[in-house]
C-alpha cells in the first residue's frame, strides 16, 4: 500500500490540473477553449468586435438578425438610459422586426412592452410618428403578449393601458384609446383563430 500512495498522489495532481475550468487562464487572455459567454461577447461570429458593430451590420444588411446574443444585446439597448442610444436602436429594432420569425419574433413583444412601460411618452411619440405597418406591428406584439394570458387577455390589456396612463399624464389620451381599440380587436381575432 505504501508503494501506491505516491502513485495516487500523482494521479490526483494530474486529475486536478486537467480539470482547470475553461476560460480561466493566468493572463486572462481569450483562448480557443474559452466559455461560450466570453467568446460570444469578444469574438462574435460575424467577426465584429461590438454590439454597435453588429447593429451597424444589421442596418446595412450584412448581418442577419436571429435569436442570438448579439441581436438580443441590440434589443436590450432599447432600454438604455441615453435617449440617443435608444433612438439609434429603434432603427435597428425595425430591421430586426422585418426579419424576425419564430422565437425572435415572440421575444420582440416583450421588448415593445418594456419600451412602453419604461419610456411611455417616448414610445407613444415613436408610435405616432411610425408608418401604418410599424404601428400594426407594435399593436400585434402587444396583443400577442396579452393573448398569452389566456382568458385574462383583455384584462391584461386594460391593466397595461391603465399603468401607462398612470406613468404618463401628458400622453395623448386619444392616441392611446385608439391604439388600445386596435389591440383589443387583434386579441379578439387571435382568440377566434
N, C-alpha and C positions, 0 to 999 in steps of 0.2 A: 504494500500500500504506500510506503514511503517513496518508492520509485515513481508512482503515478502522480503524486502531489505536484512536482514541478511541471509535469506534462499537463495537468488540469489547469494550473495557473497560466501556462502559455496559451492554452485553448481559450480560456476566459478572456485573456488580454486581446487575443485576435478577434474574438467574437465582439467584444465591446468596441474595439477600434473599427470594425466593419459596420457597426450599427450607428455611425455618426449620422444625424438627421440631414437629409438633403437640404441644400440651401444654406447650411451653416458652415462657413469656412473662416480661416484665420483672418484673412484680409477683407472679408465681406464683399468680395467681387462676385459677379454673376458667372456661374459655370453652367455648362450644358445640363447638369443634373439638378439645377435649382428647382424649387417647388413651382407649380403652375402659377400661383398667385404672383410670385416675384417675376417670373418670366413674362406673364401677360402684361404687367404694368411697365416693364422696362424694355421689352422686346416684342411689340405687337406683331401679329402675323403679317401685317401689311408692310413691315419694315419701318414704320413711322415711330417717332420717339415719344409722342404725347397724345393725349386725348384731343387737344386742339388740332394737331396734325391729322388725326383720324377724322375729326369733324370736317376739316377742310377737304379731305378726300371724299367724304360723303357728299358734300356740297358740289364738288367738281365732277362727281360720278366715278371717281377712281376706286372708292371703297363702297362696297355693298353692305348696307346695314343689316345686321342679323341679331339674334338673341345671344350676343357675346358681351364680354366685359367692357370693351371699349365703346360699343354702341350704348350700353346702359350707363356708362360714365358720361357720355354726351347728354343723355336724357336727365341724369342726375343734376346736370348744370342748369336745368330749368328752375331749380330751387336755390341757385346761388344768391348770395346777399347783394351782389353787384348787379344793378339793373342792366347795364350794358352787356354783361355776360349773358344774362337771361335773354335779352333781345337777340343776340347772336345765335344762341342755341335754340330759340324758337324757329329760326330759319332751318336749322339742322333737323329739328323735330318734324317740320313739314316734309322734308325729303324722306326722312325715316318713315313717316306716316304713309307716304305714297308707295313705299316698297314693302311695308310690313305685312306679314301674314303669320298665321299660327300663333305661337307663343309670344312673339314680339308684338303682334297686333293687340293681343289681350293685355299685355303689360302696359301698352300706351295709355289705356284707360285710367290706370292708377296715377300716371303722371299728369294727365289732364285734371283729374280730381284734385290732386295735390296742388297743382298750379293755381286753380281757382280758390282753394282753401287758404293758401299762404299769401297770394298776391291778387286778391279779389278784384280790386279796381283795375289793375293792370290786365288781368285776364279778361274782364269784360271789355276793356278798351281794345284789346287784341281781337277778341271775338267780333266786335262791331266793325273793325277795320278789315276783317277777313272776307274773302270771296265766298260765294254760296257753297262751294264744295268743301272748303275748310270749315265753315260753320256746321255743315251737315256732319262732317267727320267728328267734330267736337261733341255735337249733340248725340250722335250714335255712341260714342265712347262713354259718355255719362250715362246714357240709357242702358248700355250693356252692363256697366258696373252696378247700377241699381237693380237691373234684371236678375243678377246673380243672387240677390236677396230673396228670391222666390216670391212667396205670397206677400212679402213686405216691400216689394219693389216700389210701389207708388208712395208708400210711407217713407221709404229711404229718400226718394226724390224730394218729398216735402221737407224732410229734415235737412237735406243738403242745401236747399234754397233758403230755408229759414236761417241756417248757420251763415250762409253767405250774406244775407240781409243784415244779420247782427254784426258782422265784421265790417260791413261797408255801407255806412249811412248815406254816402254820396253816389253810390252806384245807381245807374239808370234803372229804375224800377220797371218801366215799360219793356225795356230790352230783356230784363230778367224774366218778366212774366211771359213774354212771347217765346223766349228760349225754353222756359220750363214747359210750356204747352207743346212745343215741338218734341221735346224729350219724352214727355208723357205719351204722346202719340206713338213714338218709336217703341216705348216699353210695351204698350198695348199690342203693337204689331209683333213684337218679339214673343209675347205671350200667345198670340194666335198661330204662330208658326209651329 
